[in-house]
């Protein structure tokens, strides 16, 4: 007849005293309390491993941190695992490993790994811009959460920051970057089985995309009058004029280097890595023919920063050049053009003027470094340098007239 084991009572466990040698109090079904000579009471579970059938022990923790009831629950859980052919010790080790991985792989650490994976694959300036968005809108909320704990509700809380501020473009890019990081965790690091936020945008009502408003060409004299009389510093004034004359994007303007400009040939060659990248113009530099007005302005800029690498040098920036939003801020705050004109929108003024003058649309698109769309774009590989030079000179002449009117009005 099998020997029956009487289950332990709480009183027996509480009153158990240490002796010179270690001894056991048996509860049954593999569970026992080991009373050590140093007064430690350790719950242990003895079992036979499912495959090898060899005896093994596993510690469940010490009493009173682990009560009798808790120890029995753990034993019952392990017995269930054994019935399923699972070794409790291996199961616990794997669980601990998974938990360590969970708490170690935070959203921030995964985002940093994602950033490293993009080096050399996308432009440095673009990656820097993306990381700035991640730092401003995603990390403040998500940084310290394990990547496996990122839920749509948590992600929505982070995305509320740009959304509530009405920053449509920043909100959209934040959604895109969030999903890029989570997809990286799924398919590159294999940390989570799926991206839970793939449809997070459906949690928000659509935001109207921010536009780049622009004034009409005939409003430029007033624009120059306000620029002249604003408290904007001289280099930023030159930056605004340079961007107007060359029809480039804000980021392309501030990153201009003296080595990119050939004054003898009257050309500014913007390297491909500084250009807005699309599938069509990837790794293609952009040539800007310099008008007489642009060359004249260049001499003024040189008087301020000829000893530096960048035309629009800034000692306050670790990059060495003015922030791409510098011109925008001056136009909005110093000149009073909020909701009327942006730095990027100055390209639209030039485009409008040149279209009104009957310049070939493809030439204007090339001046703007736009990809020519449709079948015409597929077969048209012409760079139109002579035509672009003529168009930009026409535009430069018009700007000069507007500046003269502004000066006359101030007299």
C-alpha positions, 0 to 999 in steps of 0.5 A: 500500500502506497505511503500517504503524505500528510500535507503541510499546514501553515502552522507547521511551516511557521513553527519550523526551526533550523537544526544543525543539519538541513532537513525537509518538510514534505507537502506532497506531489514533489513539493517540500520545504527545505529548512537550512541550518542558517534559518533559511526556509526554501521551497523546492519542487522535485520531479522527473524530467519528461524526456530523460526521466531523470530526477531534478529539483527546482527552487521556488523561492524562500518562505515567507516571501513565498507562502505555502499556498503560492508554493502549491500553485507553482507546483501545480503549474509545473505538474501541468507542464510536465503532463504536456512534456515540458521541463519546468526548469527549462520553461522557467529559464526561457521565461526569464530570458524572454522577460530580460529581452522584453525589458532590455529591448525598449522602444528607444533601443529598437529605434536606435538600432533602426537608425543605425540600420538606415545609415548609408541607405538614406541621405544623412540629412534625411536620417537626421530629420527623421531622428529629430521627429522621432525624438520630438514626438515618439520618444517622449512617450514611448522611449522606456516601454519594452517594444513588446508593450507598445499598443495602439492606445499607447502609440495614440498617446504619443501621436496626439502630440503633433496631432493636437498641435495641428502639425499635419506633416509632423503627425503623418511622418510620426505615424510613418516612422512609428510603423517603420520602427515596429516593422523593423522589430518584427522583420529584422530583429524578430522581437515581436510577432506583428506590428500592432499599430499598422492601422493606427492612423484610423484612430485619428480624424484626417488632418488637412495637410499643411500648405506652403502659402505664397504671395503673388509675384506683384506683391514682392516689392512689399515683401522686400520692403518688409524684409529690408525694414525687419529686425532680421540679421543680415545673413538671414536676409541674404539667405531669403534672397538667395533662396528666392533667386535660386528657387531651391528648397530651404534645406538645400539653401542652408547647406550650400558650401563654397566648394559647390559653387563655380563662379567662373562657370556661374553654376552651383552644383548641389550634390545628390546627398543634399537633394530631396530624394525620390526614386526618379532623382536618386543619386542625381545632383542638381545644377543651378545656373546663377543669374547676375543678381545671384552672383552679386548677392554671392559677393555680399555673402562672401564678405560674411562667411568666405572663411567658412565652409558654408555660405550660411555659416552658424556658430550656434549650430553643431552642423555649422550652418543655419537651421532650415527653418531660419528663413521661415521663422524670419518671414513669419515672425519678423516680417509678419507673413504668418499664414501668407508666405513660407520659405518653401512657398517662395518657389511657388512665386517663382514658378507662377512668374515664369509660367506667366511669362510663357517659359516652357513648363519642363524648364520650370520643373527642372529649375525646381528640381522636380521630376517631370511626370508622365510619359514625357518625363520618361523619354525627356532626359534633357537638363535644359541648362541654357534654357534654365539659365535664361529663365533664372536670369529673367527671374533675377531681373524681376526680383531686382526690379521689385527690390528697387521699388521697395527701396524707392518706396522707403525714400 
